[in-house]
């Protein structure tokens, strides 16, 4: 229990909270803030930094709705402590496009009707981004494996896979994917 910046122990002893200074890059912008050490990366992104594109689905790393890209790798933000982001580069779905211009991955998803209710879409976009940064010419089996941790109840995945295949081609043409 928290009271005026202090943690209250069960026996009534008051102890000062041990905050952690966190410095990382989020969507290309340097962030520096004090956080409580026990919060998840998902709580930091959604609740503290107010970026609502990263969704909380299951909270146990099974659905992929909270997928973000950390140092080029797709990770479940619900399973990662916020302090683990220190010194790292983080990308969320909000960092995808340039102003009003959609990223080729986003446009491919629209063109292939790979978006239905939209709840899982940010996580699938992030998994796709990490896949194409690592492998710009993925085979269908590699695409299926890359999004295996992203659950979708609406699309049946065929339109998602077609969107990713098209996105790979668009990204190669426009060179919009980098290892960063």
Secondary structure, 3 states (H helix, E strand, C coil): CEECCEEECCCCCEEECCEEEEEEEECCEEEEEEEECCCEHHHHHHHHCCCCCCCCCCCCCCCCCCEEEECCEEEEHHHCEHHHHCCCEEECHHHCCECCECCHHHHHHHHCCCCCCCCCHHHHHHHHHHHHHHCCCCCHHHHHHHCCCCCCCCCCCHHHHHHHHHHHHHHHHHCCCCCC
